[in-house]
Amino acid sequence: MPKKTWSDKDLAYIERVAGKVPMPVMAAAINKSVSAVTGKAHSLGLKLKVSEIIFNKYWPDYAHKDRTDEAS
C-alpha cells in the first residue's frame, strides 16, 4: 500500500490545532490515522497534549476518556 502524502492544507491544519483538539478529532478531520498524525506532528516539533481546561470546556466527550494517546 503506497504512503499517503501530506498536503499543505493537512500540515497547516495540524500546525493550527495541535494542542487544542484531541488526536482522534484531528486525524478524522484530515482522513489520517492517529499514529500518522502523531508522527507527523512530532517530526514538525509540535506539542499535542490538550490541557484539562480545554478538554473540559470544548471536548467534554473526550475529557473523561483515557488520554494515553495524547503526546506531551
C-alpha positions, 0 to 999 in steps of 0.5 A: 500500500503506497504512503499517503502524502501530506498536503499543505492544507493537512500540515497547516491544519495540524500546525493550527490545532495541535494542542487544542483538539484531541488526536482522534478529532484531528486525524478524522478531520484530515482522513489520517490515522492517529499514529500518522498524525502523531508522527507527523506532528512530532517530526514538525516539533509540535506539542499535542497534549490538550490541557484539562481546561480545554478538554473540559470546556470544548471536548467534554466527550473526550475529557473523561476518556483515557488520554494515553494517546495524547503526546506531551 
